[in-house]
Amino acid sequence: MTSPAVIIDSDVYLRPDLSSASDRPAEATPSADSVLDGFVEYHRLAQKNVFMEEILGHLETPVMAGYADGRILGGNEAFLNLSGYSRFELATRNWTLDLASLDFQALQENVLASLLETGRTQELDTELQTSGGKFVPCHVRVYLHKDEKDHPLFFSAHYHPATDSPGSDSPKAGSDHAFSDSLQYALKRSIRHPDYAFALLVMGIDNAEQVLLQIEDQRAFFEMLAKRTVKCLRTLDIPAYLDSEQFFMLLDNVPDVIGAVRVAQRIQEETARAFKLGQSELRVTCSFGVVMAPRDYTDEKDMLKDARVALGRALQRGERQIVIFDDRQNNEAVQFLRIESGLRSALLENEVCMHYQPIVHLQTGTICGVEAYMRWNHKRKGLLRAEWFLPFAEHSDVVFELEAWAVRKSCSALKRFQQVMGESFFLGLNVSLRNALRLGFIEELTEVVLEHGLRPEAIVLEVREEWLKYFGERFSSVFAEVDKAGVGIVVDHFDATHISLADLHHFPLRGLKLNVSLQNDPGVLASLSAIAKSTGLTLIAPGVEDATHLCSLQEHGCTYAQGNALAPTMDEQALMEYLAKERE
């Protein structure tokens, strides 16, 4: 196409009743979990022209796109030809009122409402009302589109006229065209935006020939299997079963292979439950082939072929296998699966343990608290530090089990430390991003703290600075809960690159753990010390390894420090002995 797919005014907003940013009511920030609230909160279509050209300009399928209230942004050439509207005429129409016959207007309005409420792809059979007043029966799939920061931008409707849509007798009706469209779009987007990545999954039934021989109503079985599969997908993922034994899934915006493996694992767990077929039950297992993009792909057919090759390898290896087409990525996935399985076993076999490093008050030299560190006493590799295995665990639900165990273990130890050092002795806990943002985490933490007879003020949660940049709105509510519970918060790895000093007052913080880059600059230390005193924050310097460094921190007003220059990291028994000597 020589002209843009859609012509849009750059000042147009998604929300219909807002004409400028200044018109927004000064209300509390809406819930980040609501797709409709996302439309309201992120209403500027700063990237709309680029997105629309990429999505619409490269598809042969008739596609139109619109706002949250149904007003139309535009359509590609195929849709203009199907509907009979010019580009400018189309932009004056409403999808729910003007592009459907009277019998289907209410249906399209309900479909759009469901899309905005759930974010999930919607399907419907409708009649497209053309500019000439004719009605064209069509099967339509409606999608929600987001930008690279996961902000909703617009919806698009993919039309398949009845003359070329799949037969209604097929369980894949309407899904193959829409899936192909979505795959084309994702591939075009990944070529233009190297930071965008997605995954193509193909699921196959293990021992399919023997399994299918046991099923009389295969159509009903495949429908049940498809429903279970869809339950495990995220809001913007696209499912399609292009043939009876191979289900394809497009995972939108998956940054790494581990994310794709986690989705495949969820589906394997869901499909492993028995299927009720009449009076009998059937148990099946599934394997997966996975392709990650971008990987120099220019044609979606090559991706589909490689996904099938990966699935073939998986089916040859046995039941419940996951194989990535790229060998390097497959090795990464295998490592992840081994570590995840190993950690679950380690918890059951008491191979996970906690170590603690004293935190010293620099003016008095008194040990005032400890930071807790998780360790894995691996049978073959010995004692492993958390940074070796936790990054893998954070991609898995096993991180919740690990951190729940760590909280209980550390609180139990803190009670014993306080018997030696007094009730003001505190515990620093590192938490994963997934747990920090999880609904109910703070309540669970507080419950464990009170069970052990501890004051919530004795617990300090450590969160990373970059989390506040990317999840600041979510953390505002999290911090409010933490502050209400009485638990303290410090920002870990603070170097003022992700959040400015001026923004710190937005959060109820107890202190800052300084990155080494800030600790080595006396001028910066002096400035931070002055700001800390005026705001009531404490400065903590981790990783102090020599006496010279320690003296500099003392001179420039740092409150606490920890590191080998002061005291090493120890297990509970060694630390109890160390603390007892300190109190002598």
C-alpha positions in Angstrom: 0.0 0.0 0.0 1.3 3.5 -0.9 -1.0 5.3 1.5 -1.3 4.7 5.3 -3.6 1.9 6.4 -5.5 4.4 8.5 -5.5 8.2 8.9 -5.9 9.2 12.5 -5.6 12.6 14.2 -2.8 12.4 16.8 -4.9 14.2 19.4 -7.7 11.6 19.4 -8.3 9.7 22.7 -9.7 6.3 23.4 -12.2 7.6 25.9 -15.1 9.2 24.1 -16.0 11.8 26.6 -12.5 13.3 27.0 -11.3 16.0 24.6 -8.0 16.8 26.4 -5.8 15.5 29.2 -6.8 18.4 31.4 -10.4 17.2 31.3 -9.6 14.1 33.3 -11.3 14.0 36.7 -8.9 14.0 39.6 -9.9 10.5 40.8 -7.9 7.8 42.4 -5.9 5.6 40.0 -8.1 2.8 38.7 -7.2 -0.8 39.2 -4.4 -2.0 37.0 -6.2 -5.4 36.6 -9.1 -3.9 34.7 -8.8 -3.8 31.0 -11.5 -1.1 30.7 -9.7 1.0 33.3 -6.6 0.6 31.2 -8.5 2.2 28.3 -9.3 5.1 30.5 -5.9 5.5 32.2 -3.8 5.1 29.0 -6.1 6.9 26.5 -3.5 8.7 24.4 -2.9 6.8 21.1 0.7 7.9 20.8 1.6 4.9 18.7 -1.6 4.4 16.9 -0.5 5.2 13.3 2.4 2.8 13.5 0.3 0.0 15.0 -2.5 0.4 12.6 -0.3 0.4 9.6 1.5 -2.7 10.8 -1.6 -4.6 11.8 -3.9 -3.7 8.9 -1.7 -3.0 6.0 -0.2 -6.5 5.8 -3.4 -8.6 6.1 -5.5 -9.9 3.3 -8.4 -10.5 5.8 -10.9 -7.7 6.1 -10.1 -5.9 9.4 -11.4 -2.8 11.1 -10.3 -1.2 14.4 -12.1 1.0 16.8 -12.3 2.8 20.2 -13.7 1.6 23.5 -17.1 3.1 22.7 -17.4 1.5 19.3 -16.3 4.5 17.2 -14.2 3.3 14.3 -10.6 4.1 13.8 -10.4 2.7 10.3 -10.0 -0.4 8.2 -7.6 -2.0 5.7 -8.2 -2.1 2.0 -9.9 -5.5 2.2 -12.4 -4.2 4.7 -13.1 -1.1 2.6 -13.8 -3.3 -0.4 -16.1 -5.6 1.7 -18.0 -2.8 3.4 -18.1 -0.4 0.4 -17.1 2.6 2.7 -14.4 5.0 1.9 -11.7 5.5 4.5 -13.1 8.8 5.6 -16.8 7.6 5.7 -15.7 4.6 7.8 -14.2 6.9 10.4 -17.6 8.5 11.0 -19.3 5.2 11.8 -19.8 3.2 15.0 -19.1 -0.5 15.0 -22.1 -1.5 17.2 -24.6 0.7 15.5 -23.7 1.3 11.9 -21.9 -1.8 10.8 -24.5 -4.4 11.9 -28.0 -5.2 10.8 -30.7 -4.3 13.4 -30.9 -7.9 14.5 -27.2 -8.0 15.5 -26.6 -4.5 17.0 -27.3 -5.6 20.6 -25.0 -8.7 20.1 -22.1 -6.6 18.9 -22.6 -4.2 21.8 -22.5 -7.1 24.2 -19.4 -8.6 22.6 -17.5 -5.3 22.8 -18.5 -5.0 26.5 -17.2 -8.5 27.2 -13.9 -7.7 25.4 -13.4 -4.6 27.5 -14.3 -6.4 30.7 -12.3 -9.5 30.3 -9.7 -8.6 27.7 -10.2 -12.0 26.1 -10.8 -12.5 22.4 -14.5 -12.7 21.4 -16.2 -14.5 18.5 -19.6 -13.9 16.9 -21.6 -14.6 13.8 -23.1 -11.3 12.5 -24.3 -9.5 9.4 -22.1 -6.6 8.2 -24.2 -3.7 6.9 -22.5 -2.3 3.9 -22.6 1.4 2.7 -25.1 0.3 0.0 -27.5 -1.2 2.6 -26.7 -4.8 1.9 -26.1 -7.4 4.7 -23.1 -9.8 4.4 -23.2 -12.8 6.9 -19.7 -13.0 8.5 -17.9 -14.8 11.3 -16.0 -12.2 13.3 -13.2 -12.5 15.9 -12.6 -9.4 18.0 -9.2 -8.7 19.7 -7.8 -6.2 22.2 -4.4 -4.6 21.2 -1.8 -3.3 23.6 1.4 -1.4 23.2 4.9 -2.6 24.3 4.2 -1.4 27.8 1.1 -3.5 28.0 -1.3 -0.5 27.8 -4.5 -1.2 25.9 -4.8 0.9 22.7 -7.8 -0.3 20.6 -9.8 -3.3 19.4 -9.8 -4.9 16.0 -12.5 -7.0 14.3 -11.4 -9.6 11.7 -14.2 -10.4 9.3 -14.6 -13.7 7.4 -17.6 -13.6 5.1 -19.8 -16.8 5.1 -18.7 -17.6 1.6 -15.1 -18.2 2.6 -15.4 -19.0 6.3 -14.8 -22.6 7.4 -17.8 -24.9 7.5 -19.8 -24.9 10.7 -19.3 -28.7 11.1 -15.6 -28.2 11.8 -14.5 -27.5 15.4 -12.0 -25.0 14.1 -14.6 -22.8 12.5 -13.3 -19.2 12.2 -10.2 -19.9 14.2 -7.7 -20.7 11.5 -8.1 -17.5 9.6 -7.9 -15.4 12.7 -5.0 -17.3 14.0 -3.1 -16.8 10.8 -3.9 -13.1 10.8 -2.6 -12.8 14.4 0.6 -14.7 13.6 1.2 -12.5 10.5 0.8 -9.4 12.6 3.0 -10.6 15.4 5.7 -11.6 13.0 5.6 -8.2 11.2 5.7 -6.4 14.5 8.7 -8.4 15.7 10.6 -7.5 12.5 9.9 -3.8 13.0 10.4 -3.8 16.8 13.4 -6.1 17.9 12.3 -5.7 21.6 9.0 -7.4 20.9 9.1 -11.2 21.2 6.3 -13.8 21.0 6.1 -17.6 21.0 4.3 -20.2 18.9 3.2 -23.3 20.7 1.8 -26.5 19.2 0.3 -29.1 21.5 0.0 -32.8 20.5 -1.7 -35.6 22.4 0.8 -38.3 23.5 0.0 -41.7 21.9 -2.8 -40.0 19.9 -3.7 -43.0 17.8 -4.4 -45.3 20.8 -6.1 -42.4 22.7 -8.5 -41.5 19.9 -9.5 -45.2 19.4 -11.1 -45.0 22.8 -13.3 -42.0 22.0 -16.6 -42.3 20.2 -17.5 -38.6 20.1 -14.1 -37.1 19.2 -15.7 -33.7 18.4 -17.0 -33.4 22.0 -13.6 -34.5 23.4 -11.7 -31.9 21.3 -14.0 -29.2 22.4 -13.4 -30.1 26.1 -9.7 -30.2 25.4 -9.8 -26.8 23.7 -11.7 -25.2 26.6 -9.2 -26.5 29.2 -6.3 -25.2 27.0 -7.9 -21.7 26.7 -8.3 -21.5 30.5 -4.5 -21.6 30.8 -3.8 -18.8 28.4 -3.3 -15.2 29.2 -5.7 -12.4 28.1 -4.1 -11.6 24.7 -2.9 -15.1 23.7 -4.6 -16.6 20.6 -5.6 -20.2 20.5 -6.5 -22.2 17.3 -6.7 -25.9 16.7 -5.9 -26.2 13.0 -6.3 -30.0 12.9 -7.7 -32.5 15.4 -4.4 -33.6 16.9 -2.4 -30.4 16.9 -3.5 -27.3 18.9 -1.7 -24.1 18.1 -1.3 -21.2 20.5 0.2 -17.7 19.9 1.7 -16.3 23.1 1.8 -12.5 22.8 4.7 -10.6 24.2 6.7 -13.4 25.8 10.2 -12.1 26.6 11.9 -15.4 27.1 11.6 -19.2 26.6 10.9 -19.8 30.2 7.7 -17.8 30.0 6.6 -20.0 27.1 7.5 -23.2 29.0 5.4 -22.0 32.0 2.3 -21.7 29.8 2.9 -25.2 28.4 3.3 -26.6 31.9 0.0 -25.0 33.0 -1.8 -26.6 30.1 -0.2 -30.0 30.8 -1.4 -29.8 34.4 -4.9 -28.8 33.4 -5.2 -31.4 30.6 -3.9 -34.2 32.9 -7.2 -34.2 34.8 -9.6 -37.0 33.7 -12.1 -36.2 30.9 -15.6 -37.5 31.6 -16.9 -39.0 28.4 -20.4 -40.4 29.0 -20.1 -43.0 31.7 -16.4 -43.4 31.4 -13.3 -41.3 32.2 -10.3 -40.8 30.0 -6.8 -39.6 31.0 -4.5 -38.0 28.4 -1.1 -36.4 28.5 0.2 -33.8 26.1 3.5 -32.6 24.7 4.6 -29.3 23.2 6.8 -28.0 20.4 7.8 -24.3 20.9 9.2 -21.7 18.6 10.4 -18.3 19.9 10.4 -15.2 17.7 12.1 -13.2 16.4 14.6 -15.7 15.0 15.2 -14.5 11.5 11.7 -15.6 10.5 10.0 -13.7 7.6 7.2 -16.2 6.8 4.7 -17.6 9.4 4.7 -20.8 7.4 8.3 -21.4 8.4 7.4 -20.9 12.0 4.5 -23.4 11.8 6.8 -25.9 10.2 9.5 -25.6 12.8 6.9 -25.8 15.6 5.7 -29.1 14.2 9.3 -30.3 14.0 9.8 -29.5 17.6 6.5 -31.2 18.6 7.7 -34.3 16.6 10.8 -34.4 18.7 8.8 -34.0 21.9 6.4 -36.9 21.0 9.4 -39.2 20.3 10.9 -38.5 23.7 8.0 -39.7 25.7 5.0 -38.3 27.6 4.6 -34.7 28.8 7.6 -33.4 27.0 8.4 -29.8 26.0 10.9 -29.2 23.2 12.1 -25.8 21.9 13.1 -25.8 18.2 16.2 -23.8 18.8 18.8 -26.0 20.6 20.3 -23.2 22.7 16.8 -22.1 23.9 15.9 -25.7 24.5 18.9 -26.2 26.7 17.8 -23.1 28.7 14.3 -24.5 29.1 15.7 -27.9 30.2 17.9 -26.1 32.8 14.8 -24.3 34.1 12.8 -27.4 34.3 15.6 -29.2 36.2 16.0 -26.4 38.6 12.3 -26.1 39.2 12.0 -29.8 39.9 15.1 -29.8 42.0 13.8 -27.0 44.2 10.5 -28.7 44.9 12.5 -31.8 45.9 14.9 -29.7 48.0 12.0 -28.2 50.0 10.6 -31.7 50.7 14.1 -33.1 51.6 15.1 -30.1 53.8 17.9 -29.1 51.4 16.9 -25.4 51.5 18.3 -23.4 54.4 18.6 -19.7 55.6 21.8 -17.8 56.3 21.9 -14.4 57.9 24.3 -11.4 57.7 24.5 -8.9 60.6 23.6 -5.3 60.0 25.6 -2.9 62.1 24.8 0.6 63.3 27.9 2.6 62.2 27.9 5.2 65.0 27.6 2.7 67.9 29.0 -0.4 66.4 26.0 -2.4 67.6 24.5 -5.2 65.6 20.9 -4.0 65.2 19.5 -6.6 62.7 20.2 -9.2 60.1 19.4 -9.7 56.4 18.1 -13.2 55.5 19.5 -15.1 52.5 18.2 -18.3 51.1 20.7 -21.1 50.2 20.3 -24.5 48.5 22.4 -27.3 50.0 22.7 -29.1 46.7 23.6 -32.8 46.8 26.2 -32.6 44.1 27.1 -28.9 43.8 27.2 -28.0 47.5 25.9 -24.8 49.0 24.4 -22.6 46.3 23.7 -18.9 46.7 20.2 -17.6 45.9 21.3 -15.7 42.8 22.1 -19.0 41.2 18.6 -20.5 41.4 16.1 -17.8 42.4 16.0 -16.1 39.0 14.7 -19.4 37.6 12.3 -19.9 40.5 10.7 -16.5 39.9 9.5 -17.8 36.6 7.7 -20.6 38.4 5.0 -21.0 41.1 7.7 -22.7 43.2 8.8 -19.2 44.2 5.7 -18.9 46.3 6.5 -22.1 48.2 10.1 -21.1 48.7 9.3 -17.7 50.0 6.5 -18.9 52.3 8.9 -21.4 53.8 11.6 -18.6 54.1 9.3 -16.2 55.9 8.4 -18.9 58.5 11.9 -20.0 58.9 13.3 -16.5 59.3 10.6 -15.3 61.7 11.3 -18.3 63.9 15.0 -17.5 63.9 14.3 -13.8 64.5 12.4 -14.7 67.7 15.4 -16.5 69.0 17.8 -13.6 67.9 15.6 -11.2 69.8 15.9 -13.3 73.0 19.6 -12.4 72.9 19.5 -8.9 71.3 16.2 -7.4 72.4 12.9 -6.7 70.7 14.3 -3.9 68.6 16.4 -6.4 66.6 15.0 -6.5 63.1 15.0 -8.8 60.1 15.5 -7.8 56.4 13.6 -10.0 54.0 14.0 -10.1 50.2 10.8 -10.8 48.2 10.2 -11.5 44.6 8.3 -9.1 42.4 5.5 -11.7 41.9 5.0 -12.1 45.6 5.2 -8.4 46.4 2.4 -7.7 43.9 0.4 -10.8 44.8 -3.0 -10.1 46.4 -3.0 -11.4 50.0 0.8 -11.5 50.5 1.0 -8.8 53.1 -1.9 -10.4 55.1 -0.1 -13.8 55.0 3.2 -12.2 56.1 1.6 -10.3 59.0 -0.2 -13.5 60.1 3.1 -15.4 60.3 4.8 -12.5 62.1 2.1 -12.4 64.8 2.1 -16.2 65.1 5.7 -16.0 66.2 5.1 -13.3 68.7 6.9 -10.7 66.8 6.0 -7.0 66.2 5.5 -6.2 62.5 7.9 -3.2 62.9 10.7 -5.8 63.3 10.3 -6.9 59.7 11.7 -4.9 56.8 10.9 -5.9 53.2 13.4 -5.1 50.5 12.2 -4.1 47.1 14.2 -3.2 44.0 14.4 0.3 42.7 13.5 -0.6 39.2 10.3 -2.1 40.3 9.1 1.3 41.4 9.7 2.7 38.0 7.8 0.0 36.1 5.2 -0.9 38.7 4.9 2.4 40.6 1.1 2.5 40.5 0.7 -1.0 41.7 3.3 -0.5 44.4 1.4 2.6 45.7 -1.4 0.3 46.9 1.0 -2.4 48.0 3.0 0.1 50.1 -0.2 1.4 51.6 -1.0 -2.1 52.8 2.5 -2.6 54.1 2.5 0.7 56.0 -0.9 -0.1 57.5 0.4 -3.4 58.7 3.4 -1.7 60.3 6.0 -3.6 58.3 9.0 -1.5 57.1 10.1 -1.1 53.5 13.6 -0.3 52.1 14.6 0.2 48.5 17.3 -2.3 47.5 20.1 -1.6 45.0 19.3 2.1 45.0 21.3 4.2 42.6 18.7 6.9 41.5 18.7 5.7 37.9 15.2 4.4 37.9 13.5 6.8 40.3 14.5 10.3 41.3 15.2 11.4 44.8 12.3 13.8 44.5 9.9 10.9 43.9 10.9 9.1 47.1 8.4 11.0 49.2 5.6 9.3 47.3 6.3 6.0 49.1 6.3 5.2 52.8 9.9 4.1 53.0 12.0 3.3 56.0 15.4 3.5 54.2 17.6 3.1 51.1 20.1 0.3 50.5 22.8 2.1 48.5 24.3 0.6 45.3 28.1 0.4 45.4 28.3 3.1 42.8 26.9 5.6 45.2 28.9 4.4 48.2 32.2 5.2 46.5 31.4 8.9 45.8 31.8 11.1 49.0 29.9 14.0 47.5 26.9 11.9 46.6 27.0 10.2 50.1 27.0 13.6 51.8 24.1 14.8 49.7 22.1 11.6 50.3 22.8 11.8 54.0 21.4 15.4 54.1 18.3 14.3 52.2 17.8 11.2 54.4 18.0 13.3 57.6 15.4 15.7 56.3 13.0 12.9 55.1 13.5 10.6 58.0 15.1 7.8 55.9 18.0 5.7 57.0 20.9 4.9 54.6 22.2 1.3 54.5 25.4 0.3 52.8 25.6 -3.4 51.9 28.7 -5.2 50.6 31.3 -3.4 52.7 34.5 -5.3 52.3 37.3 -3.2 53.7 38.1 -0.8 56.6 38.8 2.2 54.4 35.4 1.9 52.8 33.8 1.6 56.2 35.5 4.8 57.5 34.2 6.8 54.5 30.6 5.6 55.2 30.9 6.6 58.8 32.2 10.1 58.0 29.5 10.8 55.5 26.5 9.9 57.6 25.5 6.4 56.5 23.4 4.9 59.3 23.9 1.1 58.8 26.3 -1.2 57.0 26.8 -4.8 56.3 29.5 -6.9 54.7 32.6 -9.0 55.4 34.4 -6.0 56.9 31.9 -6.1 59.7 30.6 -9.7 59.9 30.2 -12.6 57.5 27.1 -14.4 56.4 26.3 -17.3 58.8 23.8 -20.0 59.4 21.5 -19.6 62.4 23.6 -21.6 64.9 26.8 -19.7 64.0 25.0 -16.4 64.3 23.5 -17.2 67.7 27.0 -17.9 69.0 28.3 -14.7 67.4 25.5 -12.6 68.9 26.1 -14.2 72.3 29.7 -13.1 72.2 28.7 -9.6 71.2 26.5 -9.3 74.2 29.2 -10.5 76.7 
